[in-house]
Amino acid sequence: FTFSRSASSRRVPLCFLFINFDHFQILRAIGKGSFGKVCIVQKRDTEKMYAMKYMNKQQCIERDEVRNVFRELEILQEIEHVFLVNLWYSFQDEEDMFMVVDLLLGGDLRYHLQQNVQFSEDAVKLYLCEMTLALDYLQSQHIIHRDVKPDNILLDEQGHAHLTDFNIATIIKDGERATALAGTKPYMAPEIFQSFVSGGTGYAFEVDWWSLGVTAFEVLRGWRPYDIHASNSVESLIQLFSTVSVQYSPAWPKDLVSLLRKPVTKRKKNKPLP
C-alpha cells in the first residue's frame, strides 16, 4: 500500500518536498514502537534533530492496523501545536513507513511513575495546564484523542508536556457523536462504556477531559482514582462509576484541587443538553 502523500505538507508546499531516508543520518535507537523501532535522526541539510518512527508494512497488514496508521498520519498532517508531538515528514520504502516527529528526550510520564518520581504540585499544575491547551486545540480541530494517559505524555528537556500517539484518535463533525469502544480501560470515560452497552447518545470531546483528570490524579498520588484493569468487564465498570466517588487528598492546596476539577468542568461544557 502507499501513502496518499509522500511527505507532510503542512509547513512547506509539497512541490518542495522530496524527502526520503537518505536525507537523514541515523544517530541511535531510543526505543521500540508497535511496529518497529524509534531512532534519533539528524536531517543532513539543516542538522536539525528529530525522532524517526519505523512502521513495518507487513506487520501493519497482519495486525489489521492499516486503517489506524493512515488515520494517524492524516490527522498529524493537518495539526500543529506547541504541546503536541508534531509530524514534520512522512515517507516510505518497500518495507517500512517512516514518520519524522519532534524529538523529546525527557521521557514519558509512565516512565517517571515507574521510577517512583515524586512530582511536585507545581509540576503537575504545569502539565495539566499544557494538556488543557493541547486538548482545547484538538477540539477546535474536531479531534477526539481517545487515549490520553501517562504513556502518551512526553516531556521535553525543559520539562514541558507534549501529547502523542493519535493511533486511535477520531475526527467528528459538528453535532456528531462517536460510539466505538476505544481507549485504555483505566482512563476511559463512563459514557464510552455506556454507549457500548446501551447505545446511548455516544460521546465527544468530554472523554479526553476525563482521561486527563485520571492522569493528573495518578501523577500526583502514584495510583489512579479508580481501581480498573483491562480484565474488568464493561458492565462492572458502569456499576463502579455509579458507586465510587473520588477522594482528593486534604493536604492538597485548593488551587490544585480546582485544577484537577477543571476536566470535570470541561466535560460538563462539552456534554449535550439532556
VOMIRO-543679 format. One record per residue (C-alpha): residue number from 1; x, y, z. Coordinates in pm, 1 decimal, decimal comma. Example, Ala and Ser with C-alpha at 12.3 -4.5 7.8 and 13.67 -1.06 7.14 Angstrom:
BEGIN
<i: 1; east: 1230,0; north: -450,0; up: 780,0>
<i: 2; east: 1367,0; north: -106,0; up: 714,0>
//
This chain:
BEGIN
<i: 1; east: 0,0; north: 0,0; up: 0,0>
<i: 2; east: 107,9; north: 361,0; up: -40,1>
<i: 3; east: 74,8; north: 692,2; up: 137,9>
<i: 4; east: -169,4; north: 936,6; up: -11,5>
<i: 5; east: 109,0; north: 1195,1; up: 14,5>
<i: 6; east: 483,0; north: 1144,0; up: 1,5>
<i: 7; east: 551,4; north: 1390,6; up: 281,0>
<i: 8; east: 376,3; north: 1613,9; up: 528,0>
<i: 9; east: 280,6; north: 1938,9; up: 355,1>
<i: 10; east: 157,1; north: 2149,4; up: 646,7>
<i: 11; east: 458,7; north: 2381,2; up: 655,0>
<i: 12; east: 618,9; north: 2362,8; up: 309,0>
<i: 13; east: 441,3; north: 2322,4; up: -28,1>
<i: 14; east: 456,7; north: 1961,3; up: -140,8>
<i: 15; east: 642,8; north: 2051,9; up: -460,0>
<i: 16; east: 944,5; north: 2144,1; up: -247,6>
<i: 17; east: 938,6; north: 1819,0; up: -50,8>
<i: 18; east: 1117,8; north: 1518,1; up: -194,0>
<i: 19; east: 1208,6; north: 1357,3; up: 134,8>
<i: 20; east: 1340,4; north: 1006,0; up: 172,2>
<i: 21; east: 1553,0; north: 801,5; up: 409,1>
<i: 22; east: 1878,5; north: 935,0; up: 262,6>
<i: 23; east: 1800,4; north: 1287,0; up: 382,1>
<i: 24; east: 1860,0; north: 1176,6; up: 742,0>
<i: 25; east: 2154,5; north: 1048,4; up: 940,6>
<i: 26; east: 2059,9; north: 780,5; up: 1193,5>
<i: 27; east: 2227,5; north: 854,7; up: 1526,9>
<i: 28; east: 2093,2; north: 592,9; up: 1767,5>
<i: 29; east: 1788,0; north: 388,4; up: 1859,0>
<i: 30; east: 1587,8; north: 516,4; up: 2156,0>
<i: 31; east: 1301,3; north: 271,1; up: 2174,2>
<i: 32; east: 1070,5; north: 26,5; up: 2007,2>
<i: 33; east: 724,3; north: 114,7; up: 1883,9>
<i: 34; east: 425,9; north: -104,5; up: 1799,4>
<i: 35; east: 555,6; north: -191,9; up: 1454,7>
<i: 36; east: 925,0; north: -110,6; up: 1465,6>
<i: 37; east: 1198,1; north: 94,1; up: 1625,6>
<i: 38; east: 1228,1; north: 463,5; up: 1706,2>
<i: 39; east: 1557,7; north: 640,8; up: 1634,4>
<i: 40; east: 1713,4; north: 980,6; up: 1686,4>
<i: 41; east: 1796,8; north: 1123,2; up: 1344,2>
<i: 42; east: 1954,5; north: 1438,9; up: 1208,1>
<i: 43; east: 1841,0; north: 1598,3; up: 883,8>
<i: 44; east: 2155,3; north: 1634,1; up: 677,1>
<i: 45; east: 2091,4; north: 1976,9; up: 525,0>
<i: 46; east: 1962,5; north: 2160,7; up: 833,8>
<i: 47; east: 2131,0; north: 1947,8; up: 1104,7>
<i: 48; east: 1801,4; north: 1960,3; up: 1295,5>
<i: 49; east: 1731,3; north: 1663,9; up: 1524,1>
<i: 50; east: 1411,4; north: 1457,9; up: 1513,6>
<i: 51; east: 1268,6; north: 1125,9; up: 1622,2>
<i: 52; east: 1201,1; north: 881,7; up: 1337,1>
<i: 53; east: 938,4; north: 610,5; up: 1382,4>
<i: 54; east: 964,7; north: 298,1; up: 1168,0>
<i: 55; east: 642,2; north: 109,4; up: 1088,0>
<i: 56; east: 675,3; north: -226,0; up: 913,2>
<i: 57; east: 411,0; north: -252,5; up: 641,3>
<i: 58; east: 368,8; north: -628,9; up: 664,1>
<i: 59; east: 314,8; north: -614,9; up: 1040,5>
<i: 60; east: 54,3; north: -341,2; up: 995,4>
<i: 61; east: -133,5; north: -562,4; up: 749,9>
<i: 62; east: -106,9; north: -874,9; up: 966,3>
<i: 63; east: -240,5; north: -690,5; up: 1271,8>
<i: 64; east: -515,8; north: -519,2; up: 1072,4>
<i: 65; east: -379,9; north: -177,8; up: 1173,9>
<i: 66; east: -354,5; north: -18,7; up: 830,0>
<i: 67; east: -664,4; north: 195,9; up: 883,1>
<i: 68; east: -539,1; north: 325,0; up: 1218,9>
<i: 69; east: -194,8; north: 406,6; up: 1079,7>
<i: 70; east: -342,2; north: 604,5; up: 791,7>
<i: 71; east: -586,8; north: 782,4; up: 1022,3>
<i: 72; east: -299,9; north: 886,7; up: 1249,2>
<i: 73; east: -99,8; north: 1012,0; up: 952,2>
<i: 74; east: -398,7; north: 1200,6; up: 813,5>
<i: 75; east: -458,3; north: 1372,9; up: 1147,1>
<i: 76; east: -93,8; north: 1457,2; up: 1212,2>
<i: 77; east: -54,2; north: 1612,2; up: 867,8>
<i: 78; east: -323,7; north: 1866,1; up: 949,4>
<i: 79; east: -235,4; north: 1973,7; up: 1304,0>
<i: 80; east: 44,6; north: 2157,4; up: 1480,0>
<i: 81; east: 62,6; north: 2279,0; up: 1839,1>
<i: 82; east: 337,6; north: 2357,2; up: 2087,3>
<i: 83; east: 210,3; north: 2091,2; up: 2330,7>
<i: 84; east: 167,8; north: 1811,9; up: 2076,8>
<i: 85; east: 432,8; north: 1583,8; up: 1928,9>
<i: 86; east: 419,6; north: 1722,5; up: 1575,0>
<i: 87; east: 478,7; north: 1542,2; up: 1247,0>
<i: 88; east: 735,4; north: 1700,8; up: 1013,4>
<i: 89; east: 792,7; north: 1445,4; up: 737,2>
<i: 90; east: 649,5; north: 1111,9; up: 625,9>
<i: 91; east: 770,1; north: 876,6; up: 354,1>
<i: 92; east: 817,5; north: 507,9; up: 279,7>
<i: 93; east: 1032,8; north: 244,9; up: 117,8>
<i: 94; east: 947,9; north: -110,5; up: 11,1>
<i: 95; east: 932,2; north: -249,0; up: 366,1>
<i: 96; east: 862,3; north: 37,6; up: 604,6>
<i: 97; east: 672,3; north: 359,8; up: 652,8>
<i: 98; east: 850,2; north: 641,6; up: 834,6>
<i: 99; east: 720,4; north: 928,9; up: 1044,1>
<i: 100; east: 963,8; north: 1203,7; up: 1144,3>
<i: 101; east: 838,2; north: 1387,9; up: 1452,4>
<i: 102; east: 951,2; north: 1623,8; up: 1727,4>
<i: 103; east: 1236,6; north: 1484,6; up: 1937,2>
<i: 104; east: 1153,4; north: 1485,4; up: 2308,7>
<i: 105; east: 1415,8; north: 1342,9; up: 2540,8>
<i: 106; east: 1253,7; north: 1391,8; up: 2881,4>
<i: 107; east: 1075,4; north: 1056,0; up: 2884,6>
<i: 108; east: 703,4; north: 988,4; up: 2917,1>
<i: 109; east: 510,5; north: 1024,9; up: 3241,9>
<i: 110; east: 467,2; north: 646,9; up: 3269,1>
<i: 111; east: 844,9; north: 603,9; up: 3278,0>
<i: 112; east: 874,7; north: 859,1; up: 3557,2>
<i: 113; east: 594,4; north: 694,1; up: 3755,5>
<i: 114; east: 770,8; north: 358,6; up: 3723,8>
<i: 115; east: 1088,1; north: 523,7; up: 3853,4>
<i: 116; east: 888,7; north: 640,8; up: 4158,8>
<i: 117; east: 946,7; north: 1006,0; up: 4075,1>
<i: 118; east: 762,2; north: 1231,7; up: 4319,2>
<i: 119; east: 619,8; north: 1510,5; up: 4105,6>
<i: 120; east: 582,5; north: 1848,3; up: 4272,5>
<i: 121; east: 242,2; north: 2011,6; up: 4280,4>
<i: 122; east: 374,1; north: 2294,3; up: 4062,7>
<i: 123; east: 495,0; north: 2045,2; up: 3800,6>
<i: 124; east: 156,3; north: 1873,6; up: 3787,1>
<i: 125; east: -18,4; north: 2210,2; up: 3755,9>
<i: 126; east: 207,1; north: 2289,6; up: 3460,9>
<i: 127; east: 138,9; north: 1955,1; up: 3288,2>
<i: 128; east: -234,1; north: 1991,5; up: 3346,4>
<i: 129; east: -242,5; north: 2342,9; up: 3200,6>
<i: 130; east: -33,4; north: 2242,4; up: 2898,4>
<i: 131; east: -251,2; north: 1939,6; up: 2827,2>
<i: 132; east: -560,5; north: 2156,0; up: 2864,7>
<i: 133; east: -426,2; north: 2383,5; up: 2590,7>
<i: 134; east: -347,0; north: 2080,6; up: 2372,6>
<i: 135; east: -696,3; north: 1934,1; up: 2416,5>
<i: 136; east: -861,3; north: 2271,7; up: 2354,7>
<i: 137; east: -669,3; north: 2289,7; up: 2027,4>
<i: 138; east: -767,2; north: 1935,1; up: 1926,8>
<i: 139; east: -1131,2; north: 2013,6; up: 1998,1>
<i: 140; east: -1105,0; north: 2318,9; up: 1771,7>
<i: 141; east: -989,5; north: 2077,2; up: 1500,7>
<i: 142; east: -1279,5; north: 1834,9; up: 1574,8>
<i: 143; east: -1041,6; north: 1565,9; up: 1702,8>
<i: 144; east: -1103,6; north: 1327,4; up: 1994,2>
<i: 145; east: -771,3; north: 1178,0; up: 2104,0>
<i: 146; east: -927,3; north: 886,4; up: 2299,5>
<i: 147; east: -603,3; north: 770,0; up: 2461,2>
<i: 148; east: -482,1; north: 1041,5; up: 2699,2>
<i: 149; east: -269,9; north: 866,1; up: 2964,0>
<i: 150; east: 79,2; north: 894,1; up: 3120,5>
<i: 151; east: 228,4; north: 672,3; up: 2848,4>
<i: 152; east: 127,7; north: 925,8; up: 2582,8>
<i: 153; east: 250,8; north: 1242,4; up: 2751,3>
<i: 154; east: 616,4; north: 1309,8; up: 2673,5>
<i: 155; east: 839,5; north: 1565,7; up: 2841,7>
<i: 156; east: 1093,9; north: 1778,8; up: 2661,4>
<i: 157; east: 1430,7; north: 1875,2; up: 2805,2>
<i: 158; east: 1280,4; north: 2188,3; up: 2962,9>
<i: 159; east: 1012,0; north: 1985,9; up: 3141,6>
<i: 160; east: 714,8; north: 2080,7; up: 2923,8>
<i: 161; east: 448,6; north: 1822,1; up: 2836,8>
<i: 162; east: 350,8; north: 1711,3; up: 2485,6>
<i: 163; east: 68,5; north: 1476,9; up: 2382,9>
<i: 164; east: 148,7; north: 1198,1; up: 2138,1>
<i: 165; east: 0,7; north: 882,8; up: 1976,4>
<i: 166; east: -303,7; north: 952,9; up: 1758,7>
<i: 167; east: -340,6; north: 587,7; up: 1659,5>
<i: 168; east: -699,7; north: 559,8; up: 1784,0>
<i: 169; east: -797,2; north: 926,4; up: 1752,9>
<i: 170; east: -1103,9; north: 1013,8; up: 1550,6>
<i: 171; east: -1248,4; north: 1319,6; up: 1378,1>
<i: 172; east: -1612,0; north: 1415,9; up: 1432,5>
<i: 173; east: -1811,2; north: 1682,3; up: 1252,2>
<i: 174; east: -2027,8; north: 1938,5; up: 1428,5>
<i: 175; east: -2312,1; north: 1763,6; up: 1606,4>
<i: 176; east: -2172,0; north: 1415,1; up: 1555,9>
<i: 177; east: -2104,1; north: 1170,4; up: 1838,8>
<i: 178; east: -1856,4; north: 881,8; up: 1844,1>
<i: 179; east: -1976,4; north: 536,6; up: 1952,7>
<i: 180; east: -1680,0; north: 297,9; up: 1921,9>
<i: 181; east: -1531,6; north: 129,4; up: 2229,7>
<i: 182; east: -1180,9; north: 275,6; up: 2204,0>
<i: 183; east: -910,8; north: 364,8; up: 2453,7>
<i: 184; east: -724,5; north: 219,4; up: 2752,6>
<i: 185; east: -977,2; north: 95,9; up: 3010,5>
<i: 186; east: -841,4; north: 261,6; up: 3328,6>
<i: 187; east: -854,6; north: 602,1; up: 3154,7>
<i: 188; east: -1178,7; north: 565,6; up: 2958,1>
<i: 189; east: -1479,4; north: 779,3; up: 3049,4>
<i: 190; east: -1805,2; north: 620,1; up: 3170,7>
<i: 191; east: -2002,5; north: 732,6; up: 2865,3>
<i: 192; east: -1778,2; north: 526,4; up: 2635,3>
<i: 193; east: -1876,9; north: 208,6; up: 2820,8>
<i: 194; east: -2239,7; north: 319,1; up: 2848,5>
<i: 195; east: -2256,1; north: 384,2; up: 2476,0>
<i: 196; east: -2113,9; north: 38,1; up: 2406,6>
<i: 197; east: -2367,1; north: -140,0; up: 2629,9>
<i: 198; east: -2688,1; north: 50,2; up: 2564,9>
<i: 199; east: -2624,5; north: 253,2; up: 2252,3>
<i: 200; east: -2689,1; north: 575,7; up: 2439,9>
<i: 201; east: -2610,1; north: 909,2; up: 2280,0>
<i: 202; east: -2243,2; north: 835,0; up: 2212,9>
<i: 203; east: -1964,1; north: 1064,2; up: 2326,7>
<i: 204; east: -1746,0; north: 1350,6; up: 2209,4>
<i: 205; east: -1459,2; north: 1561,3; up: 2340,2>
<i: 206; east: -1559,0; north: 1523,6; up: 2706,1>
<i: 207; east: -1396,7; north: 1179,4; up: 2720,0>
<i: 208; east: -1049,4; north: 1331,0; up: 2678,2>
<i: 209; east: -1107,7; north: 1558,4; up: 2978,6>
<i: 210; east: -1196,5; north: 1255,7; up: 3189,8>
<i: 211; east: -874,1; north: 1082,0; up: 3084,4>
<i: 212; east: -672,4; north: 1393,0; up: 3166,3>
<i: 213; east: -824,3; north: 1409,1; up: 3513,9>
<i: 214; east: -739,8; north: 1043,2; up: 3582,1>
<i: 215; east: -387,0; north: 1100,8; up: 3453,8>
<i: 216; east: -327,6; north: 1408,7; up: 3669,5>
<i: 217; east: -456,4; north: 1227,8; up: 3979,1>
<i: 218; east: -225,2; north: 932,7; up: 3910,1>
<i: 219; east: 79,4; north: 1153,4; up: 3858,0>
<i: 220; east: 13,8; north: 1323,2; up: 4192,2>
<i: 221; east: -69,4; north: 1019,6; up: 4404,0>
<i: 222; east: 104,6; north: 732,8; up: 4226,9>
<i: 223; east: -220,5; north: 543,9; up: 4173,9>
<i: 224; east: -542,7; north: 601,1; up: 3982,2>
<i: 225; east: -868,6; north: 720,4; up: 4141,8>
<i: 226; east: -1050,0; north: 404,7; up: 4026,1>
<i: 227; east: -915,4; north: 50,0; up: 4054,2>
<i: 228; east: -971,8; north: -51,5; up: 3692,8>
<i: 229; east: -785,7; north: -314,7; up: 3492,1>
<i: 230; east: -800,8; north: -442,1; up: 3134,9>
<i: 231; east: -973,9; north: -759,4; up: 3256,5>
<i: 232; east: -1271,4; north: -572,9; up: 3407,5>
<i: 233; east: -1598,4; north: -624,7; up: 3219,9>
<i: 234; east: -1773,2; north: -323,6; up: 3074,6>
<i: 235; east: -2081,3; north: -391,4; up: 3288,4>
<i: 236; east: -1876,7; north: -398,6; up: 3610,2>
<i: 237; east: -1717,2; north: -65,2; up: 3521,4>
<i: 238; east: -2053,3; north: 102,6; up: 3468,7>
<i: 239; east: -2153,4; north: -18,9; up: 3815,5>
<i: 240; east: -1824,5; north: 102,6; up: 3965,2>
<i: 241; east: -1862,0; north: 455,4; up: 3829,2>
<i: 242; east: -2209,4; north: 481,1; up: 3980,3>
<i: 243; east: -2099,1; north: 375,4; up: 4330,2>
<i: 244; east: -1741,9; north: 501,2; up: 4386,0>
<i: 245; east: -1654,8; north: 868,7; up: 4436,9>
<i: 246; east: -1307,4; north: 1020,9; up: 4406,3>
<i: 247; east: -1137,9; north: 1127,8; up: 4729,0>
<i: 248; east: -896,5; north: 1420,6; up: 4699,6>
<i: 249; east: -613,3; north: 1449,5; up: 4949,7>
<i: 250; east: -693,8; north: 1707,5; up: 5220,4>
<i: 251; east: -326,9; north: 1809,0; up: 5206,5>
<i: 252; east: -360,0; north: 1938,2; up: 4851,7>
<i: 253; east: -398,0; north: 2316,7; up: 4816,9>
<i: 254; east: -736,1; north: 2441,7; up: 4698,2>
<i: 255; east: -594,1; north: 2580,5; up: 4375,0>
<i: 256; east: -452,3; north: 2237,8; up: 4287,1>
<i: 257; east: -783,5; north: 2062,1; up: 4355,3>
<i: 258; east: -951,2; north: 2329,8; up: 4144,1>
<i: 259; east: -717,1; north: 2246,4; up: 3857,6>
<i: 260; east: -788,3; north: 1876,3; up: 3899,5>
<i: 261; east: -1159,0; north: 1950,6; up: 3883,4>
<i: 262; east: -1112,7; north: 2153,2; up: 3564,4>
<i: 263; east: -1156,7; north: 1846,6; up: 3341,3>
<i: 264; east: -1492,5; north: 1787,8; up: 3513,3>
<i: 265; east: -1599,1; north: 2143,1; up: 3425,2>
<i: 266; east: -1479,4; north: 2091,3; up: 3070,2>
<i: 267; east: -1678,3; north: 1767,3; up: 3049,0>
<i: 268; east: -1997,0; north: 1944,6; up: 3154,1>
<i: 269; east: -1942,4; north: 2212,0; up: 2889,3>
<i: 270; east: -1896,6; north: 1950,1; up: 2618,1>
<i: 271; east: -2183,5; north: 1720,4; up: 2711,8>
<i: 272; east: -2500,3; north: 1756,7; up: 2505,8>
<i: 273; east: -2802,0; north: 1907,3; up: 2675,9>
<i: 274; east: -3044,4; north: 1644,5; up: 2810,3>
//
